[in-house]
């Protein structure tokens, strides 16, 4: 198993154990990036965060 596979597995384990905290972290990161870019990539970030949450099995 490679480094990326290990990182993905660890992220899934963390999301499984602490879904609310992982979700809040993703939302916070999205907000910070939107702030720094003036919302220029808001739609792309929103889609990316939703895909990340889906991949990690986080329900909102």
NORFENTA-V906985 format. One record per pair of residues at least 12 apart in sequence whose ideal C-beta (glycine too) atoms are under 7 Angstrom apart, sorted by sequence separation. I is the first residue (numbers start at 1). J is the second residue. D is the distance in Angstrom with one decimal. If there is no record, write none. Layout:
i->I j->J d->D
i->I j->J d->D
This chain:
i->33 j->45 d->5.8
i->30 j->45 d->5.0
i->30 j->46 d->7.0
i->30 j->49 d->4.9
i->27 j->49 d->6.9
i->26 j->49 d->5.1
i->26 j->52 d->5.9
i->26 j->53 d->6.4
i->23 j->53 d->6.3
i->22 j->56 d->6.6
i->23 j->58 d->5.1
i->22 j->58 d->6.2
i->23 j->60 d->6.6
i->19 j->58 d->4.9
i->15 j->56 d->3.9
i->16 j->57 d->6.8
i->15 j->57 d->6.3
i->15 j->58 d->5.5
i->12 j->56 d->5.8
i->11 j->56 d->6.2
